[in-house]
């Protein structure tokens, strides 16, 4: 059980949903806290940082999108899975745009949610995969994989956990074209899923490491396939 010992915060204003999620996570070995709304969720994170947050999108007061934005400003590497009753692609992409690592659409299978949480926690644990080099550099881009820190021209980069994993993977495989399905499998650990997840994370990463994200020189689009990382002098 990947969840053993992990601390998960569930933020949802529906007590029935919260209770079901809590029971399934506890059966998987997680320690679970519940928060009834966005304000309580932010306070709970401030009091004790969890290993992962399950966050409802539609809540009174501070909604899930705003909670996610605030978490990303202070804890960019905290994994967040968003629960949403909105099934349209634009709504799913919006959740990813503000920094969610994954999303599950209501009504959902609790077992599927547990599997998604396992996947995110596995990727957030440095020892889960064979270790990449401790220090990776490309021009002014420096990545410390042991401490999960990245900098560009000496300035720290604020990366989410998924953005960091994606960057490390691409840096470790320069010059090779990867399809979105490949990246979804190798970085996210999903055998299936919405490939727009990859598209959104690539766009966000470009905004942080490319001088001109509209004309990227590092993460290049390979039309009809996916993406390729080009290493070299800048």
C-alpha positions, 0 to 999 in steps of 0.5 A: 500500500503506497499510502501507508503513513502518508498524511492526506487532507481532504477539503470538501463541504459535502460530509458524505463525500468526505467520509467516504474518501476518509474511509477508503484512504484509511483502509489504504493506510493513510492518516486523514484529516477533514476540512469543511471549506476552503478557509478551514483547509488553508488553516489546516495546511498552515497548522500541519503540512500534509503530504497531499491535499484532496480538494473540492472545486465547488465550495462556498466562500473560498472555492477550490481554485482559489485555495489551490492558487494560495497553496501554490504561492506558499507550497509549490511542491505540495501535491493537490488532487482536485475533485470536481463535478464539472466534466467539461475539458475547459474546467478540467484544464482550469484546475490544472492551470492553477497548479493541481497535480491531478483531478477526479470528476464527480461522481467518482469511484473511491477506488480510482481516487485511491489509485490516483493518490497512490500515483501522485504520492509515489511520484512525490517521493524521491526514492520511488524511482531510480535516482537521476543525477544529483545535479543537472545543468543546462546553460543557466538552468540548474536542478538539484534532484536530491533537494528538489530545487531548481533555478534559472540564472541563479533565480529559484524557480517555483515549480509544482511537484509535477512540473519538477518531475517533468523537467527532470525527466526531460533533462535526463532524456535530451534530444528524444521525442516523447508523445503525450501518452509516453509522458503521461506514463513515465512522469505521471505513472498513468496507463491511461488518462487525459493527455491535456494534463501533459499539455497544460504542464508543458505550457506552465513549465515553458512559462518558467524556463523559456525566455520566450514561451511562445518560441521555446528553445528548450522544450520544443514541440514535435508536431504530430508526436509530442515534445523534445528537450533540446539541451545546449548553449543558450 
